[in-house]
Amino acid sequence: MLKTIEKAIFVGFLLTALISMTNFSGRCDGISDKILRFHILANSDSKEDQDLKLKVRDRILNYCSPYFKDNVVDKQAAEDVIKAHIDGIKSEAEDEIRINGYDYPVNIIFTDMYFGTRKYKNTTIPSGKYRAMRVIIGDGNGKNWWCVMFPPMCLPAAQEREELSGILDSNEMDVVDNECGYEVKFKVLEIFNCIKDLISNML
């Protein structure tokens, strides 16, 4: 009788945890559906290539900043604006590379890719598959740098929380603001998303 009660309590605990995680995962999916990431890869891990990556990053962000001031109200609008100026973005990146004495090519693509849980200043962005503008410098074998392109959290003068509060609902804002309260859930979600992404890539 005691063992039956213990099993029932254990099953009840698992069901409660599963329901809680399902709800949390759904809130995180809502976040990833509204965000556009910026992902830039250096040619290599040499100090020179890593420094160049950051200079190219700054050049791109400064170039894009004016285009996000008007009419960019959601992720798709942000992607459309970037695509409309993709030649200019590539030209800015290539010019910065030439100024610094290199001749690496630049490849810019839009892709859906997995990101782990990352903390951006005081905001935690949960793991998951996000739409991203990916800038690849040269061979793209170096460490990457990322930020949130929309809402424009990494553009000059951006205020991270204010930018997010404009597109996320109150439940989603609770997720990105409440790092300590959701620390365990972030870890569990990351494991779950890693497994899901691995299975997806195998199919």
Buried (B, 14 or more C-beta within 10 A) or exposed (E): EEEEEEEEEEEEEEEEEEEEBEEBBEBBBBBBBBBBBBBBBBBBEEEEBBEBBEBBBEBBBEBBBEBBEEEBEBBEBBBEBBEEBBEBBBEBBBEBBEEEEBEBEBBBEEEEEBBEBBEBEEBBBBBBBBBBBBBBBBEBEBEEBBBBBBBBBBBEEBEBBEBBBEBBEEEBBEBBBEBEEBEEBBEBBBEBBEEBBEEEEEE
